[in-house]
């Protein structure tokens, strides 16, 4: 009888730990992926192209980030807000921003400083920053 109880207790403990591990894996998989995909000169200044994928599991009705641009000396040149608007769950979206009076060749780093907007049904206000995963294919460092 004691052996059966011990086996049952061990099985329950294993299932609970598997459930916790699965929950953690699901949380890690639910990210907001933001890739700096390109930086090209435009007639206004510099055009930054981003590829964003909302993997948070719910639609974002509004997502905007305060971005810090560092110059070629590593000094913050400006802070600006980039508004990505609506981001449907599971959707990949390409968004371009023209930054006036900005020379792309002088940008050494882009930093997602904060989320100024992060809203949607079932979305925690801090989810956009807490679950943000950044990447860059533009030859410019991009991160948080």
Residue pairs with C-beta under 8 A, 6 or more apart in sequence:
29 55
30 55
30 56
30 57
30 131
31 55
31 56
31 131
31 132
31 133
32 52
32 53
32 54
32 55
32 56
32 60
32 63
32 87
32 127
32 128
32 131
32 132
32 133
33 51
33 52
33 53
33 55
33 133
33 135
34 50
34 51
34 52
34 65
34 112
34 132
34 133
34 134
34 135
35 50
35 51
35 52
35 134
35 135
35 136
35 137
35 142
36 48
36 49
36 50
36 110
36 134
36 135
36 136
36 137
36 138
36 140
36 142
37 49
37 50
37 51
37 94
37 137
37 138
38 47
38 48
38 49
38 137
38 138
39 46
39 47
39 48
39 49
39 104
39 107
39 138
39 139
39 140
40 46
40 47
40 49
40 104
41 47
41 103
41 104
42 98
44 98
44 99
44 100
44 101
45 98
45 99
45 100
45 101
45 102
45 103
46 98
46 99
46 102
46 103
46 104
46 107
47 96
47 97
47 98
47 99
47 104
48 82
48 96
48 97
48 99
48 110
48 138
49 94
49 95
49 96
49 138
50 82
50 84
50 94
50 95
50 96
50 97
51 92
51 93
51 94
52 63
52 84
52 87
52 92
52 93
52 94
52 95
53 90
53 91
53 92
53 93
54 60
54 63
54 87
54 88
54 89
54 90
54 91
54 93
55 89
55 90
56 89
56 120
56 123
56 127
56 131
57 89
57 122
58 89
58 120
58 121
58 122
58 123
59 86
59 87
59 88
59 89
59 120
59 121
60 84
60 86
60 87
60 88
60 89
60 118
60 119
60 120
60 123
60 128
61 86
61 119
61 120
61 121
62 83
62 85
62 86
62 117
62 118
62 119
62 120
63 83
63 84
63 85
63 86
63 87
63 115
63 117
63 118
63 128
64 81
64 82
64 83
64 84
64 115
64 116
64 117
64 118
65 81
65 82
65 84
65 112
65 113
65 114
65 115
65 116
65 128
66 79
66 80
66 81
66 112
66 113
66 114
66 115
66 116
67 79
67 80
67 81
67 82
67 110
67 111
67 112
67 113
68 76
68 78
68 79
68 110
68 111
68 113
69 76
69 77
69 78
69 79
69 80
69 99
69 102
69 107
69 109
69 110
70 76
70 77
70 107
70 108
70 109
70 110
70 111
71 77
71 106
71 107
71 108
72 105
72 106
72 107
72 108
73 108
74 108
74 109
77 102
77 106
77 107
78 102
79 113
80 99
81 116
82 95
82 97
83 117
84 93
84 95
87 93
107 140
108 140
108 141
109 140
109 141
109 142
110 136
110 140
110 141
110 142
111 142
111 143
111 144
112 129
112 132
112 134
112 142
112 143
112 144
114 129
115 125
115 126
115 128
115 129
115 132
118 124
118 125
118 126
118 127
118 128
118 129
119 125
124 130
129 144
132 144
134 142
134 143
134 144
135 142
136 142
